[in-house]
Amino acid sequence: MFSLLTFGIKDFFDILLVAIILYQTYKLLKGTQAMNIFFAVLGFIVIWFVLKFILRMELLGSMLDAIMNMGAIILVILFQDEIKNFLSAMGSRTSNGLFGNLKKLFFPANSYVESDSNIEEIIDATQNCSITKTGLLIVMQNNADLTAYAKTGEIINAKISARLIKNIFFKNTPLHDGALILSGGRMTAAGCILPVSHNLDIPKQFGLRHRAALGISEKTDAIAIVVSEETGSISVAQGGNIKHNLTTSELRDILKPKKQ
């Protein structure tokens, strides 16, 4: 049993390291679908600790012990895709490898807000694609890391440019069917594959682009912009919801950086 009489410098650093790891894990998961599960798991651990070690409820504590022993297996099942992507990235020799990911864990980057000039470039390209009825799918990263999705496409790492965006989504070009991912004020990758939403309430007229936009917005806090190839209408998916038939003015209001 933990006692203040035996509390030493080693215990202090033990608690400090656990607190740091939990906090940085929270920051790493912030903006992803895993955030709710993280809070649920953390809450369960707190309840288990209180019942087992403070209130000393032996029967209930032993039942929770059994669940805790199975916890690792349950988490692996729940996060199998995330764990696979993380371990794959950890083994990479790039900046997303072992040391890069450890740096993200203890020193995660702040979310990026696009500059006004970048937003105007995005709006210009979106408006042009809307007029010409050219299909478009742009994903703007926020807190959640989109590296795993960017790796499914072609890494371009280019300055955000309306002309380049229009060229990428020009009909019959190799990358026009995938998503363009924007991160850190740059065009990170094109032709990317996104998770498709299985929401049964999606209107029938929405195609694969809209389902992919909604899918990435369900799993992360990214903003996805879609232009329909059939109608030229502009839609934006965010937080698992989609707004469609937007004007360029309404799109600008959504993308414009919020004043701090």
Contacts in CASP RR format, 6 or more apart in sequence:
PFRMAT RR
TARGET T0000
AUTHOR 0000-0000-0000
METHOD contacts of the structure
MODEL  1
MFSLLTFGIKDFFDILLVAIILYQTYKLLKGTQAMNIFFAVLGFIVIWFV
LKFILRMELLGSMLDAIMNMGAIILVILFQDEIKNFLSAMGSRTSNGLFG
NLKKLFFPANSYVESDSNIEEIIDATQNCSITKTGLLIVMQNNADLTAYA
KTGEIINAKISARLIKNIFFKNTPLHDGALILSGGRMTAAGCILPVSHNL
DIPKQFGLRHRAALGISEKTDAIAIVVSEETGSISVAQGGNIKHNLTTSE
LRDILKPKKQ
1 53 0 8 1.000
2 53 0 8 1.000
20 106 0 8 1.000
21 105 0 8 1.000
22 42 0 8 1.000
24 105 0 8 1.000
24 106 0 8 1.000
24 108 0 8 1.000
25 38 0 8 1.000
25 105 0 8 1.000
26 35 0 8 1.000
26 38 0 8 1.000
27 108 0 8 1.000
28 104 0 8 1.000
28 105 0 8 1.000
28 108 0 8 1.000
28 145 0 8 1.000
29 35 0 8 1.000
29 38 0 8 1.000
30 143 0 8 1.000
30 144 0 8 1.000
30 221 0 8 1.000
31 142 0 8 1.000
31 143 0 8 1.000
31 144 0 8 1.000
31 220 0 8 1.000
31 221 0 8 1.000
32 143 0 8 1.000
32 144 0 8 1.000
32 219 0 8 1.000
32 220 0 8 1.000
32 221 0 8 1.000
33 218 0 8 1.000
33 219 0 8 1.000
33 220 0 8 1.000
34 79 0 8 1.000
34 82 0 8 1.000
37 78 0 8 1.000
37 79 0 8 1.000
41 75 0 8 1.000
44 67 0 8 1.000
45 68 0 8 1.000
47 64 0 8 1.000
48 61 0 8 1.000
48 64 0 8 1.000
48 65 0 8 1.000
48 67 0 8 1.000
48 68 0 8 1.000
51 57 0 8 1.000
51 60 0 8 1.000
51 61 0 8 1.000
51 64 0 8 1.000
52 61 0 8 1.000
52 64 0 8 1.000
52 65 0 8 1.000
76 83 0 8 1.000
85 148 0 8 1.000
86 101 0 8 1.000
89 96 0 8 1.000
89 97 0 8 1.000
89 101 0 8 1.000
89 147 0 8 1.000
89 148 0 8 1.000
90 97 0 8 1.000
90 98 0 8 1.000
90 101 0 8 1.000
91 97 0 8 1.000
91 98 0 8 1.000
96 147 0 8 1.000
104 145 0 8 1.000
111 142 0 8 1.000
111 143 0 8 1.000
112 141 0 8 1.000
112 142 0 8 1.000
112 183 0 8 1.000
112 184 0 8 1.000
112 185 0 8 1.000
113 257 0 8 1.000
113 258 0 8 1.000
114 122 0 8 1.000
114 140 0 8 1.000
114 160 0 8 1.000
114 182 0 8 1.000
114 185 0 8 1.000
114 255 0 8 1.000
114 257 0 8 1.000
115 185 0 8 1.000
115 257 0 8 1.000
116 256 0 8 1.000
116 257 0 8 1.000
118 160 0 8 1.000
118 182 0 8 1.000
118 185 0 8 1.000
119 252 0 8 1.000
119 255 0 8 1.000
119 256 0 8 1.000
119 257 0 8 1.000
121 160 0 8 1.000
121 161 0 8 1.000
121 162 0 8 1.000
121 165 0 8 1.000
122 138 0 8 1.000
122 140 0 8 1.000
122 160 0 8 1.000
122 162 0 8 1.000
122 165 0 8 1.000
122 182 0 8 1.000
122 225 0 8 1.000
122 255 0 8 1.000
123 248 0 8 1.000
123 251 0 8 1.000
123 252 0 8 1.000
123 255 0 8 1.000
124 162 0 8 1.000
125 136 0 8 1.000
125 138 0 8 1.000
125 162 0 8 1.000
125 163 0 8 1.000
125 165 0 8 1.000
125 166 0 8 1.000
125 169 0 8 1.000
126 136 0 8 1.000
126 138 0 8 1.000
126 225 0 8 1.000
126 227 0 8 1.000
126 234 0 8 1.000
126 248 0 8 1.000
126 251 0 8 1.000
127 248 0 8 1.000
128 134 0 8 1.000
128 162 0 8 1.000
128 166 0 8 1.000
129 135 0 8 1.000
129 136 0 8 1.000
129 166 0 8 1.000
129 169 0 8 1.000
129 227 0 8 1.000
129 232 0 8 1.000
130 227 0 8 1.000
130 232 0 8 1.000
130 233 0 8 1.000
130 234 0 8 1.000
130 248 0 8 1.000
131 232 0 8 1.000
133 227 0 8 1.000
133 228 0 8 1.000
133 229 0 8 1.000
133 230 0 8 1.000
133 231 0 8 1.000
133 232 0 8 1.000
134 166 0 8 1.000
134 169 0 8 1.000
134 170 0 8 1.000
134 171 0 8 1.000
134 176 0 8 1.000
134 227 0 8 1.000
134 229 0 8 1.000
135 169 0 8 1.000
135 176 0 8 1.000
135 209 0 8 1.000
135 226 0 8 1.000
135 227 0 8 1.000
135 228 0 8 1.000
135 229 0 8 1.000
135 232 0 8 1.000
136 165 0 8 1.000
136 169 0 8 1.000
136 180 0 8 1.000
136 209 0 8 1.000
136 225 0 8 1.000
136 226 0 8 1.000
136 227 0 8 1.000
137 178 0 8 1.000
137 179 0 8 1.000
137 180 0 8 1.000
137 194 0 8 1.000
137 209 0 8 1.000
137 212 0 8 1.000
137 213 0 8 1.000
137 224 0 8 1.000
137 225 0 8 1.000
137 226 0 8 1.000
137 227 0 8 1.000
138 165 0 8 1.000
138 179 0 8 1.000
138 180 0 8 1.000
138 182 0 8 1.000
138 224 0 8 1.000
138 225 0 8 1.000
139 146 0 8 1.000
139 149 0 8 1.000
139 179 0 8 1.000
139 180 0 8 1.000
139 181 0 8 1.000
139 182 0 8 1.000
139 192 0 8 1.000
139 194 0 8 1.000
139 213 0 8 1.000
139 216 0 8 1.000
139 222 0 8 1.000
139 223 0 8 1.000
139 224 0 8 1.000
139 225 0 8 1.000
140 182 0 8 1.000
140 222 0 8 1.000
140 223 0 8 1.000
140 224 0 8 1.000
140 225 0 8 1.000
140 255 0 8 1.000
141 181 0 8 1.000
141 182 0 8 1.000
141 183 0 8 1.000
141 184 0 8 1.000
141 188 0 8 1.000
141 222 0 8 1.000
142 220 0 8 1.000
142 221 0 8 1.000
142 222 0 8 1.000
142 223 0 8 1.000
143 221 0 8 1.000
144 219 0 8 1.000
144 220 0 8 1.000
144 221 0 8 1.000
144 222 0 8 1.000
146 181 0 8 1.000
146 183 0 8 1.000
146 188 0 8 1.000
146 220 0 8 1.000
146 222 0 8 1.000
149 179 0 8 1.000
149 181 0 8 1.000
149 189 0 8 1.000
149 192 0 8 1.000
149 193 0 8 1.000
149 194 0 8 1.000
149 216 0 8 1.000
150 181 0 8 1.000
150 183 0 8 1.000
150 188 0 8 1.000
150 189 0 8 1.000
150 192 0 8 1.000
151 189 0 8 1.000
152 189 0 8 1.000
152 191 0 8 1.000
152 192 0 8 1.000
152 193 0 8 1.000
153 175 0 8 1.000
153 178 0 8 1.000
153 189 0 8 1.000
153 190 0 8 1.000
153 191 0 8 1.000
153 192 0 8 1.000
153 193 0 8 1.000
154 175 0 8 1.000
154 189 0 8 1.000
154 190 0 8 1.000
154 191 0 8 1.000
155 188 0 8 1.000
155 189 0 8 1.000
156 187 0 8 1.000
156 188 0 8 1.000
156 189 0 8 1.000
156 190 0 8 1.000
157 186 0 8 1.000
157 187 0 8 1.000
157 188 0 8 1.000
158 164 0 8 1.000
158 186 0 8 1.000
158 187 0 8 1.000
159 186 0 8 1.000
159 187 0 8 1.000
160 182 0 8 1.000
160 185 0 8 1.000
160 186 0 8 1.000
160 187 0 8 1.000
161 187 0 8 1.000
164 187 0 8 1.000
165 180 0 8 1.000
165 187 0 8 1.000
167 173 0 8 1.000
168 175 0 8 1.000
168 176 0 8 1.000
168 180 0 8 1.000
168 190 0 8 1.000
168 191 0 8 1.000
169 175 0 8 1.000
169 176 0 8 1.000
169 180 0 8 1.000
170 176 0 8 1.000
175 190 0 8 1.000
175 191 0 8 1.000
177 191 0 8 1.000
178 190 0 8 1.000
178 191 0 8 1.000
178 192 0 8 1.000
178 193 0 8 1.000
178 194 0 8 1.000
179 190 0 8 1.000
179 191 0 8 1.000
179 192 0 8 1.000
179 193 0 8 1.000
179 194 0 8 1.000
179 212 0 8 1.000
179 216 0 8 1.000
179 224 0 8 1.000
180 187 0 8 1.000
180 189 0 8 1.000
180 190 0 8 1.000
180 191 0 8 1.000
180 192 0 8 1.000
181 187 0 8 1.000
181 188 0 8 1.000
181 189 0 8 1.000
181 190 0 8 1.000
181 192 0 8 1.000
182 188 0 8 1.000
194 212 0 8 1.000
194 213 0 8 1.000
194 215 0 8 1.000
194 216 0 8 1.000
194 224 0 8 1.000
195 212 0 8 1.000
195 215 0 8 1.000
195 216 0 8 1.000
195 218 0 8 1.000
195 219 0 8 1.000
196 208 0 8 1.000
196 211 0 8 1.000
196 212 0 8 1.000
196 215 0 8 1.000
197 211 0 8 1.000
197 212 0 8 1.000
197 214 0 8 1.000
197 215 0 8 1.000
197 218 0 8 1.000
197 240 0 8 1.000
199 214 0 8 1.000
199 218 0 8 1.000
202 210 0 8 1.000
202 211 0 8 1.000
202 214 0 8 1.000
202 242 0 8 1.000
205 230 0 8 1.000
206 242 0 8 1.000
206 244 0 8 1.000
207 228 0 8 1.000
209 226 0 8 1.000
209 228 0 8 1.000
209 229 0 8 1.000
210 226 0 8 1.000
210 228 0 8 1.000
210 235 0 8 1.000
210 237 0 8 1.000
210 242 0 8 1.000
210 244 0 8 1.000
212 224 0 8 1.000
213 224 0 8 1.000
213 225 0 8 1.000
213 226 0 8 1.000
213 235 0 8 1.000
213 237 0 8 1.000
213 242 0 8 1.000
214 224 0 8 1.000
214 237 0 8 1.000
214 240 0 8 1.000
214 242 0 8 1.000
215 237 0 8 1.000
215 240 0 8 1.000
216 222 0 8 1.000
216 224 0 8 1.000
216 237 0 8 1.000
217 223 0 8 1.000
217 224 0 8 1.000
217 237 0 8 1.000
217 238 0 8 1.000
217 239 0 8 1.000
217 240 0 8 1.000
217 241 0 8 1.000
217 242 0 8 1.000
218 239 0 8 1.000
218 240 0 8 1.000
221 238 0 8 1.000
221 239 0 8 1.000
222 238 0 8 1.000
223 236 0 8 1.000
223 237 0 8 1.000
223 238 0 8 1.000
223 254 0 8 1.000
223 255 0 8 1.000
224 236 0 8 1.000
224 237 0 8 1.000
224 238 0 8 1.000
225 234 0 8 1.000
225 235 0 8 1.000
225 236 0 8 1.000
225 251 0 8 1.000
226 234 0 8 1.000
226 235 0 8 1.000
226 236 0 8 1.000
226 237 0 8 1.000
227 233 0 8 1.000
227 234 0 8 1.000
227 235 0 8 1.000
228 235 0 8 1.000
233 244 0 8 1.000
233 245 0 8 1.000
233 246 0 8 1.000
234 244 0 8 1.000
234 245 0 8 1.000
234 246 0 8 1.000
234 247 0 8 1.000
234 248 0 8 1.000
234 251 0 8 1.000
235 242 0 8 1.000
235 243 0 8 1.000
235 244 0 8 1.000
235 245 0 8 1.000
235 246 0 8 1.000
236 242 0 8 1.000
236 243 0 8 1.000
236 246 0 8 1.000
236 251 0 8 1.000
236 254 0 8 1.000
237 243 0 8 1.000
238 254 0 8 1.000
243 250 0 8 1.000
243 254 0 8 1.000
246 254 0 8 1.000
END
